[in-house]
């Protein structure tokens, strides 16, 4: 191609931004469908090893398939039921807590005013943080999640058909990878990373959520189960999640029982969830997702804006998929993937493809 027919760099950038804008608009409009599809795919990605393990133990395929679906259904319905009950009760009590907060602020202002202290700056600070708005935002977040889960039939259908495909797809992938399809090999390796991340995060998140719930019950914090579920859900957001999970129960404890209980709630969450995030998960995840802190935070904000509350939870795995399958697969965009990485990813060694095939087989 001669220089006259080349497209300028500026024009390519403008074209790329336009295409990206159209894609994001489509994703925003189709958020409900995409949420259901992504959620179903991740559920199957995590649950399919159970199906294959049962088959390897001699369980008939139809029975292994049925048992796996029953396990998925039992876990999902239990979590949804707890969320519905807790969110409804919290929404009913929310106006009471907002009133309590306003009374607390008024009493503090009166006490400071009696000492001759100007409360203008304090009012500005309270308006800026406004715990009442924080609690309302938490309620909106949980209601938004329940709204996503409300398309339960669609998610269930997608899970069933994806699970059926998971029975035969690995064998097909082995054939293609043996034939030299490097992109499928990358897809399998990335899917394994996402599966490992979601599985470990789910197990650790359940453990921390239970410990947080017991801690809240011990301290007498209302809606202890709700805050435990919130801690579990936000555990899917690396580094940032457990800090966000600490805010609502701390505010509630402050309104109910005073500063000492609020401090105990906050430091208890930081100790439990911080230990899980910084000690337990790295021990089992190894290198982890290889995403920089900025990439993690940006992915949470970005996907939440596009797909809603579920996007905040699934944003990190989705960003990893984009980095590995789109950016790193294109030599011209690998520098962007390196900027998004937390460490310098080692070059694939000879024989890794053979290990991939063996693992799939």
C-alpha positions in Angstrom: 0.0 0.0 0.0 1.5 3.4 -1.0 1.6 6.5 1.2 -1.4 8.1 -0.7 -3.8 5.3 0.2 -2.8 5.1 3.9 -5.3 6.3 6.5 -3.8 8.9 8.9 -3.4 8.0 12.5 -5.8 10.7 13.6 -8.5 9.4 11.3 -8.0 5.9 12.6 -8.3 7.1 16.2 -11.5 9.0 15.4 -12.9 6.0 13.6 -12.0 3.7 16.6 -13.7 6.1 19.1 -16.8 6.1 16.9 -17.0 2.4 16.7 -16.4 2.0 20.4 -19.1 4.5 21.1 -21.6 2.5 19.0 -20.6 -0.7 20.7 -21.0 0.8 24.2 -24.3 2.3 23.3 -25.5 -1.1 22.1 -24.2 -2.7 25.3 -26.0 -0.1 27.4 -29.3 -0.6 25.6 -28.9 -4.4 25.8 -27.6 -4.4 29.4 -30.3 -6.9 30.7 -29.6 -9.4 28.0 -25.8 -9.1 28.3 -26.0 -9.3 32.1 -27.9 -12.6 31.8 -25.5 -14.0 29.2 -22.4 -13.1 31.1 -23.8 -14.3 34.5 -24.8 -17.6 32.9 -21.4 -18.1 31.3 -19.6 -17.5 34.5 -21.9 -19.8 36.5 -21.3 -22.5 33.9 -17.5 -21.8 33.9 -17.4 -22.3 37.6 -19.8 -25.2 37.8 -18.7 -27.3 34.8 -15.7 -28.9 36.7 -18.3 -30.5 39.0 -20.0 -32.0 36.0 -16.8 -33.4 34.6 -15.7 -34.6 38.0 -18.9 -36.6 38.5 -18.5 -38.1 35.0 -15.0 -39.1 35.8 -16.2 -41.0 38.8 -18.5 -43.1 36.6 -21.7 -41.1 37.2 -23.9 -41.3 34.0 -23.8 -38.1 32.0 -27.6 -37.4 32.4 -27.3 -37.8 36.2 -24.1 -35.7 36.5 -25.8 -33.0 34.4 -28.9 -33.1 36.7 -27.0 -33.0 39.9 -24.9 -30.1 38.7 -28.0 -28.1 37.8 -29.6 -28.9 41.2 -26.5 -27.6 42.9 -26.5 -24.4 40.9 -30.3 -23.9 41.5 -30.0 -24.5 45.3 -27.2 -22.1 45.8 -28.8 -19.4 43.6 -32.2 -19.6 45.1 -30.9 -19.5 48.6 -28.8 -16.4 48.0 -31.7 -14.7 46.1 -34.2 -15.5 48.9 -31.9 -14.1 51.6 -31.3 -11.0 49.5 -35.0 -10.4 48.9 -36.0 -10.7 52.6 -33.0 -8.6 53.8 -33.4 -5.8 51.2 -37.2 -5.5 51.8 -36.7 -5.1 55.5 -33.8 -2.7 55.1 -35.9 -0.5 52.6 -38.7 -0.4 55.2 -36.4 0.7 57.9 -34.3 3.2 55.8 -36.5 6.3 56.6 -36.1 5.6 60.3 -32.3 5.6 60.0 -32.3 8.7 57.9 -34.3 10.5 60.7 -31.9 9.1 63.3 -29.0 10.5 61.4 -30.6 13.9 61.1 -31.3 14.0 64.8 -27.6 13.0 65.5 -26.3 15.8 63.3 -28.7 18.3 64.9 -27.6 17.3 68.4 -23.9 17.6 67.5 -24.5 21.0 66.0 -26.3 22.2 69.1 -23.5 20.9 71.3 -20.9 22.7 69.2 -22.9 25.9 69.0 -23.3 25.9 72.8 -19.5 25.9 72.9 -19.3 28.9 70.5 -18.0 26.8 67.6 -19.0 27.7 64.1 -20.8 24.8 62.5 -20.8 26.0 58.9 -17.9 23.9 57.8 -19.3 20.9 59.6 -22.6 21.3 57.7 -20.7 21.4 54.5 -18.8 18.3 55.4 -22.0 16.4 56.4 -23.7 17.5 53.1 -20.7 16.2 51.2 -20.5 12.7 52.8 -24.2 12.5 53.7 -24.5 9.0 55.1 -28.2 9.0 54.3 -27.4 9.2 50.6 -24.8 6.4 51.1 -27.4 4.1 52.7 -29.9 4.9 49.9 -27.2 4.2 47.3 -26.6 0.8 49.0 -30.3 0.0 48.8 -30.4 1.1 45.1 -27.4 -1.1 44.4 -29.0 -4.2 46.0 -32.3 -3.5 44.4 -30.5 -3.2 41.0 -28.9 -6.6 41.6 -32.2 -8.1 42.3 -33.6 -6.5 39.2 -30.9 -8.3 37.2 -31.6 -11.6 38.9 -35.3 -11.1 38.2 -34.6 -12.3 34.7 -34.1 -15.7 36.4 -35.8 -17.7 33.7 -33.5 -16.3 31.0 -30.4 -17.0 33.0 -31.6 -20.5 33.9 -32.2 -21.3 30.2 -28.8 -20.0 29.2 -27.2 -22.0 32.0 -28.9 -25.2 30.8 -27.9 -24.9 27.2 -24.3 -23.7 28.0 -24.0 -26.6 30.4 -25.1 -29.0 27.7 -22.4 -27.5 25.4 -19.8 -27.8 28.1 -20.1 -31.6 27.8 -18.7 -31.8 24.3 -17.0 -28.4 23.7 -13.7 -29.3 25.4 -13.1 -32.2 23.0 -13.7 -29.9 20.1 -11.3 -27.3 21.5 -8.6 -30.0 21.9 -8.9 -30.8 18.2 -8.5 -27.2 17.2 -5.7 -26.5 19.6 -3.8 -29.5 18.4 -4.3 -28.2 14.9 -2.5 -25.0 15.9 -5.3 -22.6 16.7 -3.4 -20.2 19.0 -6.4 -18.0 19.7 -8.4 -20.9 21.1 -5.5 -21.8 23.3 -5.4 -18.3 24.6 -9.2 -18.4 25.1 -8.9 -21.6 27.1 -6.1 -20.3 29.3 -7.9 -17.0 30.0 -11.1 -18.9 30.8 -9.2 -21.0 33.3 -7.8 -17.9 34.9 -11.3 -16.4 35.2 -12.7 -19.8 36.5 -10.0 -19.9 39.2 -10.5 -16.3 40.2 -14.3 -16.6 40.4 -14.1 -20.0 42.3 -11.5 -18.8 44.8 -13.3 -15.5 45.3 -16.6 -17.2 45.8 -15.2 -19.6 48.5 -13.2 -16.9 50.3 -16.1 -14.4 49.9 -18.5 -16.9 51.5 -16.2 -17.5 54.4 -15.6 -13.7 55.0 -19.3 -13.0 54.6 -20.2 -15.6 57.2 -17.5 -14.3 59.6 -18.7 -10.7 59.0 -22.3 -11.7 59.7 -21.3 -13.4 63.0 -19.4 -10.3 64.0 -22.3 -8.1 63.2 -24.7 -10.3 65.2 -22.2 -10.3 68.1 -22.2 -6.5 68.1 -25.9 -6.2 67.7 -25.9 -4.5 64.3 -29.3 -4.7 62.5 -29.5 -6.5 59.2 -26.4 -8.5 59.9 -27.3 -11.0 57.1 -27.7 -8.2 54.6 -24.3 -6.8 55.4 -22.8 -10.2 55.2 -24.3 -10.7 51.8 -23.0 -7.3 50.7 -19.5 -8.2 51.9 -19.7 -11.4 49.9 -20.8 -9.7 46.7 -18.3 -6.9 47.0 -15.5 -9.4 47.5 -15.6 -9.8 43.7 -14.1 -6.3 43.5 -10.4 -6.7 44.4 -8.7 -4.3 46.9 -11.7 -1.8 46.8 -14.6 -4.2 47.7 -14.0 -4.7 51.4 -13.6 -1.0 52.0 -16.9 -0.4 50.3 -18.5 -3.2 52.3 -17.3 -1.6 55.6 -19.1 1.7 55.1 -22.9 0.8 55.5 -22.7 -1.4 58.6 -20.3 1.1 60.2 -22.8 4.0 59.6 -25.7 1.9 60.9 -23.7 0.9 64.0 -22.9 4.6 64.6 -26.6 5.5 64.5 -27.7 2.6 66.6 -25.0 2.2 69.3 -22.5 5.0 69.1 -18.9 5.5 68.0 -17.3 2.6 69.9 -19.5 0.0 68.3 -19.0 1.6 64.9 -15.3 1.5 65.4 -15.5 -2.2 66.3 -17.6 -3.0 63.3 -15.2 -1.1 60.9 -12.0 -2.6 62.3 -13.5 -6.1 62.4 -14.4 -5.9 58.7 -11.0 -4.5 57.8 -9.3 -7.3 59.8 -11.4 -10.2 58.4 -11.8 -9.1 54.8 -8.3 -7.5 54.6 -6.7 -10.7 55.7 -8.7 -12.7 53.1 -7.9 -10.2 50.4 -4.2 -9.7 51.1 -3.2 -13.1 52.5 -5.6 -15.9 51.7 -6.5 -15.0 48.1 -2.9 -14.3 46.9 -1.8 -17.6 48.4 -4.2 -19.6 46.1 -4.4 -17.2 43.2 -0.7 -17.0 42.6 -0.1 -14.2 40.0 -3.8 -13.5 40.1 -5.5 -11.5 37.3 -2.4 -9.4 36.5 -4.3 -6.2 36.4 -3.0 -2.9 37.7 -4.9 -1.2 40.6 -6.0 1.6 38.3 -7.3 -1.0 35.8 -9.3 -2.7 38.6 -10.9 0.5 39.8 -11.6 1.8 36.3 -13.1 -1.5 35.3 -15.5 -1.4 38.2 -16.7 2.1 37.5 -16.8 1.6 33.7 -18.8 -1.6 33.6 -21.1 -0.4 36.4 -21.9 2.6 34.2 -22.6 0.4 31.2 -24.2 -2.7 32.7 -25.5 -1.5 36.1 -24.8 -3.0 39.5 -23.9 -6.4 38.1 -21.3 -4.7 36.0 -19.5 -3.6 39.1 -19.2 -7.2 40.3 -18.3 -8.8 36.9 -16.3 -5.8 35.7 -12.9 -7.2 36.7 -13.3 -10.6 34.9 -14.7 -8.8 31.8 -11.7 -6.5 31.7 -9.4 -9.4 32.0 -11.1 -11.1 29.0 -10.8 -7.9 27.0 -7.2 -7.5 27.8 -6.2 -11.1 27.1 -8.4 -11.9 24.1 -8.5 -8.5 22.3 -5.5 -6.4 23.3 -2.8 -9.1 23.8 -4.0 -11.1 20.8 -3.2 -8.1 18.6 0.5 -7.3 18.3 -0.3 -3.6 17.7 -2.2 -3.3 21.0 0.0 -5.4 23.3 1.5 -2.2 24.7 -1.9 -1.2 26.1 -2.2 -4.7 27.7 1.2 -4.2 29.3 0.1 -0.8 30.7 -3.0 -2.5 32.2 -0.9 -5.3 33.8 0.3 -5.2 37.4 3.5 -7.2 36.5 5.4 -7.9 33.3 3.8 -11.1 32.0 6.3 -13.8 31.1 6.6 -14.9 27.5 4.9 -18.2 26.9 7.4 -21.0 27.0 7.6 -23.8 24.6 5.5 -26.7 25.7 2.8 -24.6 27.3 0.4 -25.5 24.5 1.0 -29.2 25.2 0.2 -28.6 28.8 -3.0 -26.8 27.8 -4.1 -29.8 25.6 -3.3 -32.3 28.4 -5.3 -30.2 30.9 -8.3 -30.1 28.6 -8.1 -33.8 27.9 
